[in-house]
Amino acid sequence: MAVRDHLDHLKEDIHPAGTIYERGDFVGPTNEWDIGIAEIDAGNAQFSVEAERAIAYFKPDILLLVGIAHALQDIAIGDVIVATEIYGYESGKVDSSFLTRPKVGQSAYRLLQRARAEARKKDWLKRINKVTPTSQPSVHMKPIAAGEKVIMSAQSATYNFLRNNYNDALAIELGGVGFLNTVLAYPNIDAVVIRGISKLVVADQSLEPEKEQQQIAAHHASAFAFEILSKLELPSINRTEQPIYPIHVENGTVYIGESLSSSDSKSYPIEDLTKENYHNLPEPSYKSLVGRDNDLKDLLYRISPDFHERIITLTGIGGVGKTSLALETAYVCLAAQKESKPTKLPVFDAIVFSSARLTTLLPQGIIPIQRKQKPIKTLQDLCADIDNTLKKCGLKDSDPARQASDLQEFLSSGDYRILIILDNLEALRAEDTHQIIEFLKSIKGSHIKTIITTRHSDRYDINLKELSREASQQMISNLLLTEHLVSVNNNNFDSRLYEICGGVPLAIHYAIGFLQLGHATQTVLDRLANPQGDLCRYCFDKLTSHIEEQNPIGFRLFLTLSISSYGLTCENLFTIAGINLHQRDEAEYALNMLDRCSLVFYADGRHRMLPLTRRYALSKLESNADMHSQIREEWINRYLDIAIEHGREDKGEWHEKYDAINNEWGTFKEVFTYCQAHQKYEVARQLWRALSRFAYLYSYWIDRLEWSSWLMDVAQYQGDSAFLAELKSASAWLALLRGGDENLKKSEELLKSAWYLSEKADLYVKNTIVINLATLYLRKPDFKKSQKYFIKSVELRRSIRGHIDEFRETRLKIRFLFYQGESFYRQEDYRIAKKLYSQVIKKAENIHWLRLKVKACERLAYIAILENDLKTAENLLNDWYAVTARNHDYRRLAFFERGYAKLEFKKKNYQKSKEWAMKALKRFKDLKMLVRVNKMEHLIDRCDAYIGEHF
C-alpha cells in the first residue's frame, strides 16, 4: 500500500475479530499523528462494514479513504481527485423507467478547505515516493460517482447513464458512498475521500501497463493525503478530554465545591431539587450512585457546550445503571443552576425526561412501572412530554395539531438550553425509534442536548460497564448499613453476591430487597443464580429473543461463548460455533452487534461474558439438547487440536509453542473437568499426554496431579496398565522434586508400582521410569542403588535402539548423562560432573533441546561457585537466566536465583545474596519443594547474621 511509505514505526495491530491492520507514526511540521491502516476490498457494502469496525477499534479523529478511481472526463492519469460529494448512483426507484434517488456522501468541510488550500500549492509533489510522474499531476475538487461496477469503456450503458444523470462527476470508484454514509453517524469524526486516477474511461491512450498506472495513482493520492495531514491542526477538543468538575454526590445530596469538608462547598439535596418547576424528572430510586464518578464526569462533559455532539448515547446491559447515571447527571445540572458563581458545569433552562420503560424488577416480580408519566411509544408521545415540560416551565405555548414541526422550529431557534433524556429506547419499535432519532437530528444548533439510554445501539458514546469488585462491595455494604442489615455480611455475603452478579447494580438492589423481606442469604443467592429467574428474564429475555429471531448467527455465537467462563478468542469461537469461511463476515458483524448490545465484551485477547449473562446463555444452550451436544463436541475437539499442535515436545525456545497453551490454560481445565464429569476417558487421556510436559514446566503441578489422580483411578478400573504406569511415573517425579522423607517415600512407592506395570508400556516410558528410579535413589541418597538403575537404563537403551525415533532415543541418552552428572556432583567429583554436563550441552544442541542445555549450564555455574571460579559462574548465570525467564520455567528460575544467592554470598555481598535467596524461597514455597525451602531459609539466616555483624 502506498500510504505505508509515509509512516514510521510500522507494526501490525490485530482486531479482536481477526482483521489485521497496520499502525504507524506520521510527523508533520507542527503535529504528530498516530495512523491506522485498513486495506479494504472494493464495494460500498464492504467499505461500510470495514469503516464501522475501524471506527469502533481506533476511535479516530480523522478518516481518509485513499485509493484509485477511473476518470469519466478528460483529465490525466496520476491526477488526484478530492471528492466534494460522492453519488451512490445505483440507488433509485424502478417505475416505467429508473428514477435516480442517489445516496449522497459528503466529505468534511474542514478537510475540503485544507485540501483546496494545498491544491493551490505544489508542496505535496515532494511527497511522491517511488513512482516518478511523467508529467506534473493536478488536484481536482469535484464530485465522484460510486457503485458496484467497474466501467472500462465509454461505450457501456453505465457510462452513458452517468453522463446523462451525473454529468458533474469527474470519476467513478467503488466504496466511497458506503464509507461516507457510515461516518455520517459519527459527527465527531471528519472524513474525506481522495482518489488517484489510474484509468481514463474516455480515450485512454496510455502506453503504460495497468499495474504501473495503478501504482502511480495510489502514490499520488497518498502523497496529497499526507500533505493535508501535515498542515491540518489537531482537533482543539479531544473527545476524551474531561474537565475535573468540583462536584460530589453522596447520600442523595449534590455537593459543589473542592471537597466535602470545604467551607466553600454547597449542598443541594436531590429531594429538594425534584420540586423545581423546570423539569419533569422522576425521583431517583437510589440514595447513592457508587463507582460511577468517571462516567458521571464524562457524561457531564459531553452535554456541556464544549462538546460538539448533540446526541449522547449511553449503552449497557439491563440493570447496569444507565438510567441512574442519566438522572444523576440531570440532578447535578439542576444543582449547578442554583450556583451564583461559575462552576464549569452545564446548566439548562429546562430538562425533559421521557421513558419507554414498561416494567421494573422488584422482589415481588417483574411488574408494570409505577410512574405518573406514561411510557412513550411514538414520536408524538415524546413531543407531548417535551411540550408539557416546556409549558410548565413557561417557555412556550403549543399547538397540538402542529406539535412535531412546531417543536422542531422552537427547539432550533436557539433561545433556550434544553436537556432531553430519552430512556430505554430499545423498548420502542424500530420504525418509531427511527422517527424519534430523525426528529432529534433535525433540531439545529448545539443548545439542545439529548441523552439516550438503550441496551443496544449501532453506535454509542459511553458504554457503561459493570461495577468493579471494590465498587460492588461498597454498594452492598452501604445498602446493608442503610437497611440495618449489617450482620448479613458476616459470612462474606458481598463477595458471594459479586461472584454471582458480576457488579450489576440492579442485581445488588434486587438481592437487598429480598433480605429486607426476611429471606435467608443463601436463599437470596440461590434465587439470583437461577438463570430462569426474574432477574435474568428481566435483563435478557426480550433482547435475546429479538437476536434469535433476527440474527441466528449472532444468537449461535452468544450461546457458544457461554461454554467457557474464561472466554474465547475470535478464532476459537468461530470454529466451535461452526462458522464457515463464507459466513465469516456475517459472523464478525454479529459479534460486533453482541458487543454493542453489551451481551459480550472483549478483554485480554478474548470475548467474554459477565457471570449473570453467561449463566443465562448457558441455560439457553443446555435447553437445546442437539445444539448443546454439537457445540460441546466442537469445543472439546478444538482444544484437543490446540493441545496436540502446541503441546508435547519442548524443543528449542519452548515458550514459542507453550505460550499458546498457557493463554488457554483456564479453558483447558474446564475441558478436562467436563471430560471427568462425562467419563470421556479417551479424550482426557489424549489431553494429559499432550499437556503434561507443559504443566510441569509452567509449574501447574497441582492441576497435573489432580488430572493424574482421576486418570489413575479410571486407568486402573479399565485395565489400562501401560498408561497407568506412565501416570504413576509422572506423579512420582513431582513428589521426588518436592523432596522430604514423606514425598520420597511416596515417590518410591509410585515408581516401583509403575515399573511393575510397565511390561505393556512402550520402551521410552520404561526407560523414563528407570532413570526416575535412579534419580530417586540419588536424592535419598543411596548411590549403590542409583547406579544399579543407571546400568539398567543402559541395557534398556540398547534394546530399544531402532524401535523408537532417533530424537526420543537421543533424549533418553541426554537425560541419562545429566543425572549421571548429578550423581558425580552429589559425590563432589566435579571433574567428571563437568565432563558429563558438557556432553549434555553438546548433544542437546544437536537436537535443539534448549531446556536441557540450560539445566546443564545452571549446574556448571554451581560447580564454578564451589570452585571459586566466580567470573565463570556469573557469566553462566547471566547468559541463561534471561532464557529461562522468557520460557516461563518457574522451577528453573528458582534454581538460577539460588545460584545468584550463592554467588553473592561467596562475594560477601550478603544483602544481595539475601534478596536473591528471598526470590528463590518464594518460588520453592509455591512449588512446595520442602528441602529447597529449608536450604534457602538457612541461607537467609546466615545472611542476616553477617548483615547484623556488619551493623
N, C-alpha and C positions, 0 to 999 in steps of 0.2 A: 504493500500500500504506500502511495506517495507521501501520505501525511507522516509516516514514520521517520522520514528523513529530517524532519524539523524538530524532533524530540530528543531529549537526553534521558539517560537512566531508564530505558525501556524495560518493562518486565510484564510477565503475564499476570492477569487478575481474573480468577475464575468465579463466575456467578454460581450461586447455590444450585441453579437448575442445570449447570453444566456448560453454559455459554462461556467461551474463552475470549476475554477482552485483552487489550494491551493498555498499559498505563505508562506515561512518561511526563517529563517536565518541559515546559517551554518558557524561556525567559525573554521578555521584551525589554525595551529601553527603560520603562518605568513600572513594569509589572511582571509577575511570575504566575504562570498557570499550571495547574495540575490537570493533565489531559487524559481522558479515557478514550480508547478507540474501539468501536464496534464495527466489524465488517458484516454487511447485511446483503442478503440475496435480493435481487430486483423484485419489485411488485409492491403496490400500495398496501395490501393487507399485511405482507411480511414486514414492511417498514413500520407499520403501526404497532404490531406486536413487539418488535425489537426495540422501538423507541420507548414504549411503555416500560419494558423490562430495564432498559438502560437508565431511564429516569429514576425508577424506584431504587436501583442499585447505587448509582453515582450521586444522585441528588444534585444535579448540576445547576449552575447559574446561566450558562450559555450552551446552546446546542447548535452545531453546524453540520449540515448534511453536505458532504463534499464528494463529488464524483464526476461522471461524464454524461453527455447528452448528445442528441443528434440535432443539427440545425435545420429549422424549417425555412429560414430565409437566407439571404446571401451574406454570410459572414465567413470568417476564416477558421480553419481547423486550428485549435490551440487557443482561440478566443475564450474568454471567461464570461459567463452569464451569472449575475446575481438576481435571483428570482424575486421580483416585487410581489407578484402573485403567482399561484400555481392553479391551473384549471384542471379539475378532475373531469375530463371531457366525456367519460363513459357513463356519467351519472345523468339520468334523464327519464323521460316517460315515453312509452311506445303508444301512440294513438294511430291515426291514419298515416302518420309519419313519426320519426323520432324527434321528440321535443326536448331540447337541451335544458337541463337544470343542473348546471355544473356545481360540484363541490369546489369551493374556492379556499385555498390556504394562503395566508399572508405572512410574509417574513416580518420580523420585529422592526418597528420604526427606528429604534436606536441603532440597530445593526445596519439597516439600509442607509441611514445618514452617514455612518462611518464608512460604509462601502463606497458611497458617492464621493466622499472626500478623498479616499485612497485611489479611486479610479482616475481622478484628475491628475494624479502624480504618477511617477514611474518607479517609485522606490520598491514596489513589490517585485519588479522584474529581477532584482538582485537575489531574491529568494528562490528563483527557479533552479532546481538541482538536477543533475544528471543529464536531462534532455535539453539540448541547445536548440532554441527556436530558430527556424529558417527565416522567419520574419517576426517583427515585434508584435506580440498579441495585444488585443484591446479588451477592455472590460465593458460589458453592456448591462444596463439596469432595465430589465424587461420581464414581462410575464413568460411563464413556461407552461406547456401542457403536459399532463401526466396521465398515463393509463397503464394497461397491462400488455400492450402490444408494441413490438419494435417495428418502426417504419423504415424500410430500406430504400423505397423508391417514391418519386413524386407522382408515379402513375397509380399508386394504391388508392383505394376508396377512402381509407382513413386519412390520408394526406389531404385529399380534396375536401373531406368533411371538416378538417381542422381549418383549412384556408377559408372555407365559407362561414364557419361559425366562430372561430377564434383567430382572426387574422392578425391580431397583435402579438400572438405567442411566437417568440423568437426561436424556441427549441422544444423538443419533446423528450421526456425522460420517464423512468419507471420508479415510482415510490414517493415522490415529493409531497403529494397531497395527503397521503396517509400519514407521513411524518409530521407535517404542519398541523393537521387536524388533531393529532394526538397531543401535540404540545399545547394546543389551544386550551386544553383542560387545566393547564398549569400556568396561570397568568404571571407567576413569579419567574418564569424561565423565558429568556429571549432566544429566538431561533431564526435561522436563515438558511436558504438553500443556495449552494454555489456549485455551478457545473462548468466543466471544461468541454469544449466542442471536439468530438472525436470523429464525426462524420457529417457530411453535407448531404441532406436528402435531395436537394436540387443541385444538379450539375457538379457532382463530386468527381473532380479530375485529378485527385491527389495520386501521386505515384508511390507514396509510402505505404508499406504493409499496414493492415488494420490494427495489428497489435501495437505497432510503433505510434500510430495516431492516438490510440487509447492512452499510451504512456505519456505522450505529450500533453494531452488534455488533462489527465489526472494530476500531473506535476504542476501545470499552470493553475488549476483550480486550488490545489493545496497551497501553493505559494501565495495566492491572493488571500485565501482564508487566514493564513498565519500573519499576513501583513495587517489584516483587520484586527486580529487579536493583539498584536504588538502595540497598536495605537489605541486600543479600547481601554477606557478607565474601568477599573474593577468596580463592581456594584457598591454603591455607597451604603446600602442597607443589606447586611447579611442576614439570611433567614434564621440563622441560629443565634444571632445577637440578642441578648436578653438583658435589658437594664435591671439592676437589682432594686426592686421596689421596697421601700421601707414599710412592709406590711407583715402582720402576723395574724393568723386566725386560730383561735383556741377556745374550746368550750362554748361555741356558739356566739363568739364575740370577735369582731374585726378590730384589730389594733393597727393604727397608723402612727409610725414613729420608728426610731432607730432600734429600740428594744422594748420589751415589755416593762422593764423597770425604769425606762427613761421618763423623766418628768415631762418631756415633750410629747410622749405618746398619748393619743386619744383613743378611747374605746367606743365602739358602736355595737351594741347587742343586736344580733340578727333579728331577734324577736321584735325589736322596735322598728328595724328597717322594713319589715314586712308590712307595716302600717302606712308606708308612704304612698302617695297618690299616683306617682308617675311610673308605675309598673303593675303587672299582674302576676308577680312571681308567687309560686306556692311556698308554704313554709317548708324548710328543709327537714328531711326525715332523720337527720343525723345531728349529733352535738359537736362532733369534732371530725374533721377530714384529715386522716393520718397518712403520711407518706406521699403526699402529692404537692409538696412545696415547689419543686422544679416544674411540674406540669402546670401548676397554677400561674407561676410567673411567665411561663411560655405562652399560655393562653391569654393572659393579660397583655402581653406584648403584641400578640397577633391581632387583638381587637383595638389596639391603640392606633392613633393617626399615623405613627411612624411606619407601620407595616402596610404594604401596598395591596395585599389581598383583602377582598371584602367578605368572602365566604370561607369560614374556617370549619373544616370537617374533623370531628372527633370520633374515632372508631375504637372498638374493643369488644370483647365478648360480653354477653349479657351478664350483668351483675358486677362488672369491673369498676363501676363508679363514674361513668361518663356524665350522667345527669347531675350527679352530686357535684362534680367538678365544674360543670357549666353554671349551676346555681351558686356555688361558692364564688366563682368569678363575678357573677352579677351582683352579689351582695357586697363584694369588695368595691365594685364600681359605685354602688349606692353610698357606701361609707365615704368614698373619695369625693362624692358630690357635696358632702356636708363640710369638707375641709375648707378653711378660709385661705390657706396658703397652698401653693402649687405642690403636688405630690408626685408628678410624673405618671400617675395612674389614670387610665382612661375614664372619662365621665360621659354620661349620656343624658339627653333631655327626657328620654323615655326608654323603658326596657319591656319588651314583649316576650312572654313565654307561651309557646304553643306546642302541645304534645300530641302524638299519635298513639301513645301507650294506652292499651285497653285493659291490661291486667297487671296485678302486682303479686309478689310472693310473700306470704305470711305463714307462720306456723299452722294456721288453720287451713292452708292450701293455696292454690292459685285462684285468686278472686278478682272480680272486676274492680278497677281502680276507683277509689272514692275521692273525687275532686269536684269542686263546684264547676270548674271549667270543663266542658265536654271535650273528649278527644277529637282531634281533627281527622278528616278523611279525604278532603279535597282542597284545592286551591281556594275555593270560596270560603271554606272553614278557616283557613289561615288568614285570609283577608279580613274575615269577621273579627278574629282575635286581635289583629293589628289595629283595625278600625276602632273597636271598642276601647282598647287601651289608650289610643290617641285621643279619643273623645273624652275619656275620663281625665286625661291629663290636660284637657282644654286646648290641645294643639290644633284640632281641626274638626269640622263638621263633615259628614259624609253623605253621599248619595248612594243608597244601597243598589240602585239599578246600574250604577257605573263603578261598582266597588273596586274591581281589579285595576282597570285603567285609571280610575281616579286616584287610587293609592300609588300606582306606579308613577304618575305625574307628580303627586305630592312628595313622595319619598325622594324623587330625583331632583327636587327643587333646591336641596342643599340648605334649607332653613334650620333644620334640627339634626342633632346627632342621635341616632336611634340604634339600639341593640336588639336584635331578634334572636331568640333561642328556639330552634326547631328541634324538638326532642323525639327520639325513636322513629326516625324517618323510615327505617326498614319495615315498619308495620303497614305502610301505605302500598297501594297497588302501583305497579311500575308506571302506568300512564299518569297517575296523579303525582307521583314523585317527579316525573319529567316536567310536568306543567309547573310545579312549585319551583323547581330549580331554575327553569327558564324565566319565571317571573322574577326571582331574586337576582338573576344575572342581568335582567333588563333594567334594573334600577341603576341610574347613573350616579357617579360620584363615590367618594370613599368615606362619606359621613355615615353611611348605613353599614353596620357590621352584622353578620349573621354567624351564629354558632350552630352547627348541625351535629347532633349526636346520632349515631347509627351503628349497628353491629357489622355492617358490611358496606363497602363503597369501592368504586373504581379507583378512587384516589383519597388520600387523607393528609391532613396536616399534622395531627397528633394521634398516634396510635397508642392508646392507654394500655399499659401492661399491668399484670397482676402486681400486688404489693410484694416487696421483699419479705423475707422471713422476719427480719427485725421489725419492720413496719406492721406486719400482720400481728406479731405477738404484742406489740404496743397497743394496737387497736383492740385486741382481745382483752388485754389487761385493763385498758381504760373502760371498756364496756362492763367487764365484771365488777370493777370498782364502783362504777356509776349505779349498777343494778344491785349492789350489795351481795355479790356472788363470789367474793374473793376466795373463799375456801375451795371453790371448784378447781382452782388452778394448782392445788396441792399435788395432783397426780399428773402434772405436765399436760394439762388439757390443751394449752395454747400450742405446744409443739405437735401434739397428735392431731389437732384440728388443722394446723397448717399442712401437715403431710397429706391430709385428705382433700383439702380445698385449694391448696396451692396459692394462697394470697388473694382470693376473690372476695371483696368486701361484702357483697350480698350474702354469700355463704356464711360469713362470720356473723353478720347480723341475724341471719336465719337461725343459726345454732344458739346464739344467746337468747333469742326469743323462746326457743324450746326450754332452755334452762329456767327462764322466768316462769314458765308454766309448770315447773316442778319435775321435769323429766330428768332421769339419771344421765350422767355424762356419757356412759357407754352407749345408752340408747340413742342419744343425740348423734354421736359419732357414727353409729351403725346406720341411722337414717340418712345422714349426709353421704355416706359411702355407697348407698343404694343407687345404681345407675338408672333404675326405673322410677326413682322417687321424684317428688315435686321439684326439687332443686334442679336436677338435670333436665327434666322436661321443660321447665321454665326457661332455662338458659339456652337449650339446644334444639328442641323438637321442631319448632316452626322453621328455623333456618336450615337444618339438615334435611328436612322433608323437601324443602324447595330445591336444595342442591341435588338430592336423589332424583327428583323429577326432571330438573333442567340440565344437569351436568353429571351423567352417570360415571364418567371417568374421574371427575373430582370426588364423587362420593366413594368410589372404589379406593382412591388414594387416601381419603380420610379414614376409611376403615382399616386399610393396610397399615397405616402409620401407627395405629393403636397397638400393634402387635409387640412393640418394644418400648419399654419405659425409658430407654436411653436415646430414642430417636433413630432415624435412618438417614444416610446420605441420599442424595437425589438418585444416584445410580442404583443403589440397593433398593430404594423404594420403588422405582420404576420396574426393576427386574422382578421383584417379589409380587408386585401388582399385576404383572403380565402385560406391561405396556410394550407394544412392538414399535419398530422403527417408524412406521407410518403414523402412529398415534403420538409420537414424542412431542411435537409442537403443541398439540392439543392438551397433552398431559402437563407440560410446563405452564401453559396458561391456566389450567385448572389448579395447579399447585399455588400459583400466584394468587388466584382467587381465594383459595382456602386461607392463605396468609392475610389477605385483605379483610376476610371475614373473622380474623383473629381466632380461627379454629386451630391453626398451627403457627409455629414461629420458627425462625432459623437462628441457631446459635451453635458455635464451636463446630462448624462444618456439617451440621446435620439438621434435618427438620424434626421438630419436637412438638409435644402437646403438654398442656397443663394436666396435672393429675385428674382434675374433675372432668376435663374434656376427654382424656384418654379412657377413663372408666366408662363413660357414656358410649364412646365409639366402639370400644371393645365389646360391650354388651350387645350393640347393634350387630357387630361382626359375628358374635357367637350365636345370635338368633338365626343366622343364615348358615345352616349346617354345611351346605355344599361349598359356599364361598369360603367359610372359615377353614374347612379341611384343605381346600386348594391353596389358600394363602399360607397356611401353616407349613404345608409341604414345600412350597416355593421358598419360604423363609428358611427352613432347615437346609434345603439343598443349596441355597445361595451362600449361606455361611459355611457350609461344609466345603463348597468350592473355594471360598476365600481361605479357609484353613489349609486346604491341600496346596493351593497355589503359593501361599506365603509362609507356610509353616515348615515342619520337618527340619531339614539340614540347616546348619548355622555357618555356612561358608562365607568367606570374605567379610565385609562390613555387615555383620548380621542384622543391624538395625534397619538396613535398607529393605529387607524383607519383613522383619518382625514388627516394624512400626505400624504397618497396615493392620496387623493383628491387635497390637496394643490399642490403637484407636477404636477398635470394635470390641474390646475385651468385655465390657458390660453386657453387650448383646450376646457374645459367645456364652457367657454364664447363663443368660436367660434360655438360650437354645438348649444347653446341656440340662438345665433344670426341667425344661419341658420334656426332653428325652427321658429323664428319670421318671417323671410323673406318668408318662405314657408308655413306659417299658420299651423304648426304642434303643435296645442294647447295641445293635449293629452300628447305628449312626453314632451313638456315644463312643463306641469303640474306635471308630474312624476319627472322630474329633480328638479323642485323647492322644492317639498316635500322632496326629498332625500338630497338636498344640503343646504336648508335654514338655518338649525341649524349650519352647518359647517361655512357658510358665516357669520353668526352672531358672532360665537366665534373667527374666524380668522380675523374678522374685515373687511371683504369685504362688507361693508354696502352699498356703492354706487351701486355695482353690484346687490346686493339683491333688493335694492329699484327700480333700473331700470327694473329688471325682473318682480318685483311685479306690477309695473305700467302698463306694457304691458299686463300682465296676468289679471289684474283687468278689463281692458277695454274689453278683449275678454270674460272673465267670465261673465261680465255684459251683453254683447251682446248675449251670448249663454244661459243666464238664469241660470248659474251655481252658485246659491246663496250660497250654502254651502261652496264651495271653495272660493268665493268672500269674505265671512265672515272671513275665515282663513287668506286670504291675507291682508285684512284691519287690522286685529288684529296684524299681524306681522309688518306691516308698522307703525302702531300706537306705537308699543313698541319701535322702533328705535327713533321715534320722542320724545317719553317720556324720553328716556335715554339722548338724546341731551339736553333737558331742555330749559328753556327760555319761555317766555309768548307765542310767536308765535308757537313754537313746541308743547307746552302743549295744546294749543287751537286746533291745527291740530290733535293731538293725541286723544283728546276728541271727535272730530267730527267723526274720523275714528272708534273709539271703539263703539260709540253709533250706528253708521251705521252697524258695524259688529254684534252687539247684536241684532239689528232689523232683520238682515239677517240670524241669526244663528238657526232659527227654524228647518231648514233641515240639519244643521251641526251635526257632531257626538258629543256625550256628552263630550268627552275630550276637543274638541275645544271650546264648550260653556263654560266649566269651566275655561279654559285658558283665555277667553275673560273677564269673571267676575273678576278673580284675577288681570288681567291687569287694569281693571277699578278701582279696589280697590287701586292698587299701584299708578295709576294716581292721585287719589284724596289725597293720602298721600303726593305727591310731590307739590300739588297746594298751600298750604296744606288745606285740608278740611277733618278732621278726622271723622266727623259725617257721611259724605257720604261714606268715605272709609270703615267705619265699616259696613255700610249697605250692601256693596258689599261683604265684608268678610262673613257676615251672609248668603248672597245669595249663596256664594261658598259652605258653609257647607251644605245647603239644596240640592244643585245640586249633591254634592258628595254622599249624602245618596241615591239619586235617581239613580245614575249610578252604585252603588255597585252591582257587579255580571254581569254588562253589558260590562265592559271593562276588559282587563287583569290586574292582580294584580300589575305588575310593573308600568303600566301607572297610575293606581289608587294611588299607593304609591307616585309617582312623584307629583301628584296633591296635596296630603297631605303635602309633604315636601315644595312645593312652598308656600302653604298657611301658614305654620308655619314660613317660612323665612320672608315673607312680613308682617305677624303679628308681628314678631320680629322687623322688621324695623319700624312699627307703634309705638311700645313702645320705640324704640331707638330714634325716632324723638321727642317723647314726654318726653325724658330724664328719662324714667323709666327703668334704666339699669338693675335692678334686674330681672324683668320679661323678658326683651330683652335677657339677658344672658341665662335664663332658656329655652326660645324658641329656641335660636341658638344652645344650647346643644342638644335639641331634634332633630333639623335638622341634626346635625352631626351624632347622633346615628342611625337615620332612613336612612340617606344617606349611611352610612357604610353597612347597611343591604342589600341594593340593588346595592352596588358598584357604587354609584353616586358620584364620587370623586369631580366633579366640584362644587356641592352644599356644600359639606363639606368644600372645600377651601373658598368659599364665606362666609360661616358662621364663619370660623376661622379668616378671614380678619376682619369681623365686631367685633368679640370678641377682636381682637387686638386694634381696635379703642376705644372700651369701656375701655380696660385696660389703654390706654393712658389718657383718660379723668379721670379715677380714680387714676391716678398716679402710677399704677402698671406697671412700665416701663420694669421690667425684664420679666414679662409675655408677655407684648406686643412685646418685641424684640424676644422672643422665638417663638411666633406665626408667626411673620413676617418672621423670618429666616427659619422656618420649611416649610412654604408654598409658599414663593416667588419662589424658585427653581422649585417646582412642576408646578407652573403657567407658568414659563418661558419655560420649556421643552414642555408644552402643547400649547404654542403659543396663549394663551388667552391675546390678546393685551390690551383689556379694563381692565381686572382684574389686569394686571401688572401695569397699571396706578394707580389703587386704592392702590395696595401694595406700590408703590413708594410714593404716597400721605401719606400712613401710616408711612413710614420711615421718610418723611419730618416732619410730626407732632411729631414723636418720638424724632428726633434730636432737634427740636425746644424746646420741653419740657426739654431736657437735656442742653439747651442753647448752643448747637453746631450749631451756625447759618450758618456757611459756609457749613457744611454737609447738613443741612436742605435745604439750597438753592439749592445745587446740586441735591438732590432727587426731590425737587419741580420742577426744570427745566426739569428733565426727565419726570415726570408726566405731566407737562404742554405740552410738545411736543406731547405726546400720546393723551391727551384730545383735542388738536387742530386738530390733524389728524382726529379724530373721530367727530369733530365739536360738542363736548359736552360743550356748551357755559357756563353753570353755573359752571361747574368744572374748566373751563379755568379761569373764573373770580376769583374763590376762590384761585387757585394756583398763579395767578398774585398778589393777595392781600398778600398771604403768602410770596412770594418772596420780595415784597416791605417791609414787616415787617422785614425780614431777613437782607435786605440791610440797613435798618435803624439801626438795632443793630450792624451790622458789621461796619457801619460808626461811630457809637458812640465809638466802641472799638478802632478804629484807631485815 
